[in-house]
């Protein structure tokens, strides 16, 4: 019976530690950005707001996608760690899935964005209703950035160490009860 109680206690501890480690994954210190729209045509403007950045932090807004990284704006957060701006999506950006990234040192906040073909870039051939290239899927690979901040890495390795110690303690306890 004591083994079952110990197992339940350990499971609760592991779940609790897992919840603690999962919190900072969205950003280094809780940074958040919001987009004015989930999709936009290439060449159009997009409102971007952010909060929970450092006071007066220098922020770089970047468009990341299959074609690489394009800096959209450099700005500074206000006295409360917030910003509000409008950026222009490059007209030459191919239609597809992108990510808007706000970088302030090691801190990052991201938001997904769908870029559709610009009206100027659409071609009409043959039938007037045939629009080619508007939002068409592509086979281009999109890079996935899995970098973590130093705080996230330290916390994750701390959890791994705690779980190893917990396993050793359990193994030791199992030898004495057998």
C-alpha positions in Angstrom: 0.0 0.0 0.0 2.9 2.4 0.8 4.3 1.8 -2.7 1.0 2.9 -4.3 0.9 6.1 -2.1 4.5 6.8 -3.0 3.8 6.3 -6.7 0.8 8.7 -6.6 2.9 11.3 -4.8 5.7 11.0 -7.4 3.3 11.2 -10.3 1.8 14.4 -8.8 5.3 15.9 -8.4 6.2 15.1 -12.0 3.0 16.6 -13.3 3.5 19.7 -11.2 7.1 20.1 -12.4 6.0 19.5 -16.0 3.5 22.3 -15.7 6.1 24.7 -14.4 8.5 24.0 -17.2 5.8 24.4 -19.9 4.9 28.0 -18.9 7.8 29.9 -20.4 7.8 28.1 -23.8 5.7 30.9 -25.5 8.4 33.5 -24.8 11.3 34.2 -22.6 9.4 36.4 -20.0 5.8 36.2 -21.2 6.2 38.5 -24.3 3.2 38.4 -26.6 2.4 39.9 -30.0 -0.9 40.2 -31.8 -1.6 40.7 -35.4 -4.4 42.9 -36.8 -5.4 40.1 -39.2 -4.6 36.4 -39.5 -3.9 36.8 -43.2 -2.8 39.6 -45.5 -1.9 40.1 -49.2 1.7 40.7 -50.2 2.3 44.4 -50.4 -0.4 45.3 -47.8 0.0 46.7 -44.3 -0.5 44.8 -41.1 -1.0 46.1 -37.5 1.2 44.5 -34.9 0.9 45.1 -31.1 3.1 43.7 -28.4 3.2 43.6 -24.6 5.2 42.2 -21.7 8.5 43.2 -23.2 11.1 45.0 -21.2 10.7 48.7 -20.4 12.0 50.6 -23.4 13.3 47.4 -25.0 14.7 47.6 -28.5 12.5 45.3 -30.6 13.1 44.0 -34.2 10.0 42.8 -36.1 10.9 40.0 -38.6 8.9 38.2 -41.2 10.1 34.5 -41.3 9.2 32.1 -44.0 10.4 29.6 -46.6 12.2 32.4 -48.4 14.1 33.4 -45.2 14.0 36.3 -42.8 13.1 39.9 -43.7 13.3 42.7 -41.1 10.1 44.7 -41.2 10.7 47.3 -38.5 13.0 48.3 -35.6 11.2 50.0 -32.7 11.3 50.6 -29.0 8.8 49.4 -26.3 7.2 52.1 -24.2 7.5 52.5 -20.4 5.2 49.6 -19.8 6.9 47.2 -22.2 4.3 47.6 -25.0 4.4 48.7 -28.6 2.0 49.3 -31.4 3.0 49.7 -35.1 2.0 49.0 -38.7 4.3 47.1 -41.0 4.3 46.5 -44.8 4.5 42.9 -46.0 6.9 42.9 -49.0 5.1 42.8 -52.3 7.6 40.1 -53.5 6.8 37.8 -50.6 5.5 34.5 -52.1 2.1 33.3 -50.9 2.3 30.9 -48.0 2.6 30.5 -44.3 4.9 32.9 -42.4 5.7 33.9 -38.8 6.0 37.4 -37.5 8.7 37.5 -34.8 9.4 40.2 -32.3 12.9 39.9 -31.0 14.3 41.8 -28.0 17.7 40.3 -27.2 17.2 36.6 -26.4 13.4 37.2 -25.9 11.1 36.2 -28.7 7.4 36.4 -29.3 5.8 34.9 -32.5 2.5 34.9 -34.3 1.5 33.0 -37.4 0.5 34.8 -40.6 -0.8 33.6 -43.9 0.4 35.8 -46.8 -1.8 35.6 -50.0 -0.7 36.7 -53.5 -0.9 40.4 -54.1 -3.6 41.6 -56.4 -0.9 43.2 -58.6 0.9 39.9 -58.9 -2.2 37.9 -60.1 -2.2 36.9 -63.7 -5.3 36.4 -65.8 -4.9 33.9 -68.7 -7.5 32.5 -71.0 -10.8 32.6 -69.1 -11.4 35.9 -67.1 -12.3 33.8 -64.0 -9.0 32.0 -64.0 -6.7 33.5 -61.4 -3.4 31.7 -61.1 -1.1 31.8 -58.1 -3.6 33.3 -55.6 -2.9 31.5 -52.3 -1.6 28.4 -54.1 0.1 25.8 -52.0 3.8 25.4 -52.6 6.3 22.6 -51.9 8.9 25.0 -50.4 10.3 23.9 -47.1 9.8 26.3 -44.2 12.5 26.4 -41.5 11.5 25.8 -37.9 13.5 27.7 -35.3 13.6 25.8 -32.0 16.1 28.0 -30.2 15.4 28.4 -26.5 16.4 31.2 -24.2 19.1 30.5 -21.5 16.4 30.6 -18.8 14.3 27.9 -20.6 17.3 25.7 -21.1 18.4 26.0 -17.5 14.9 25.2 -16.3 14.6 22.2 -18.6 18.0 20.8 -17.5 17.0 21.4 -13.9 13.8 19.4 -14.4 15.9 16.5 -16.0 18.2 16.5 -13.1 15.3 16.5 -10.6 13.7 13.6 -12.4 17.0 11.6 -12.4 17.4 12.2 -8.6 13.8 11.2 -8.1 14.4 8.0 -10.1 17.5 7.2 -8.0 15.6 7.8 -4.8 12.8 5.5 -5.9 15.2 2.8 -6.9 17.0 3.1 -3.6 13.6 2.9 -1.7 12.5 -0.1 -3.8 15.6 -2.1 -2.7 14.9 -1.5 1.0 11.2 -2.5 0.8 11.8 -5.7 -1.2 
